[in-house]
C-alpha cells in the first residue's frame, strides 16, 4: 500500500475544488440541453403482435434498446432488451 506524500495531502483540497468547479460547469451545460437535441429521431416501431423471437432479432440487427408499440397512432406499450432477456431466460 502506498501512502500519499505530504505534498499530495497539501494539494488535495485544491484538486478537489477544481474538480468540483469542473463538475458544476458540466452540470450547468447538461441542464441547458433540450430533449430534441439528443432524442432518437428515426424510431423503429413494431406491431404488438410481433413474436418475441422476431423482436429480439430486429433489436440485435438495429442495436435497439427498446421498442415502442403503436396502434392506431397511439402508444400502447414499451418493451426493453431487459424485458426480452427476462422472458427468454424464464421460458
C-alpha positions in Angstrom: 0.0 0.0 0.0 1.3 3.4 -1.0 0.5 6.3 1.3 0.1 9.8 -0.1 3.0 12.2 0.3 2.7 15.4 2.4 2.6 17.3 -0.9 -0.3 15.2 -2.1 -2.2 16.0 1.1 -1.5 19.7 0.7 -2.7 19.7 -3.0 -5.8 17.6 -2.3 -8.1 20.5 -1.4 -7.1 22.4 -4.4 -7.6 19.4 -6.7 -11.0 18.7 -5.2 -12.1 22.3 -5.6 -11.0 22.3 -9.2 -12.9 19.1 -9.9 -16.0 20.4 -8.2 -15.9 23.5 -10.4 -15.5 21.4 -13.5 -18.4 19.2 -12.3 -20.6 22.2 -11.7 -19.8 23.6 -15.2 -20.6 20.2 -16.8 -23.9 20.1 -14.9 -24.8 23.6 -16.0 -24.1 22.7 -19.6 -26.1 19.5 -19.3 -29.1 21.2 -17.9 -29.3 23.5 -20.9 -29.6 20.6 -23.4 -33.1 20.0 -24.8 -34.6 16.6 -25.3 -35.0 17.3 -29.0 -31.2 17.6 -29.2 -30.5 14.1 -28.0 -33.6 12.1 -28.8 -33.7 9.3 -31.4 -35.3 10.7 -34.5 -35.6 7.6 -36.7 -37.6 5.4 -34.3 -38.2 1.8 -35.3 -41.6 0.6 -34.0 -43.1 -2.8 -34.4 -46.7 -4.0 -34.1 -47.7 -5.6 -30.7 -48.4 -9.0 -32.3 -44.7 -9.4 -33.3 -43.2 -12.6 -32.0 -40.6 -12.3 -29.2 -38.1 -14.0 -31.5 -38.6 -11.5 -34.3 -38.5 -8.6 -31.9 -35.2 -9.8 -30.4 -33.7 -10.3 -33.9 -34.7 -6.8 -35.0 -33.3 -5.4 -31.8 -29.9 -7.0 -32.3 -29.7 -6.2 -36.0 -30.5 -2.5 -35.4 -28.8 -2.0 -32.0 -32.1 -1.1 -30.4 -32.5 -1.0 -26.7 -36.3 -0.7 -26.6 -39.5 -0.7 -28.8 -42.5 1.5 -28.7 -45.7 -0.3 -29.7 -48.0 1.9 -31.8 -51.6 1.0 -32.7 -53.9 3.5 -34.5 -51.4 6.2 -33.9 -51.3 5.7 -30.1 -48.5 4.4 -27.9 -49.8 1.2 -26.4 -46.7 -0.2 -24.8 -42.9 -0.4 -24.5 -40.6 -3.4 -24.2 -36.9 -3.3 -23.5 -34.0 -5.6 -24.1 -34.1 -6.5 -20.4 -37.7 -7.5 -20.8 -36.9 -9.8 -23.7 -33.9 -11.3 -21.9 -36.0 -12.0 -18.8 -38.8 -13.6 -20.9 -36.4 -15.7 -23.0 -34.5 -16.9 -19.9 -37.6 -17.8 -18.0 -39.0 -19.9 -20.8 
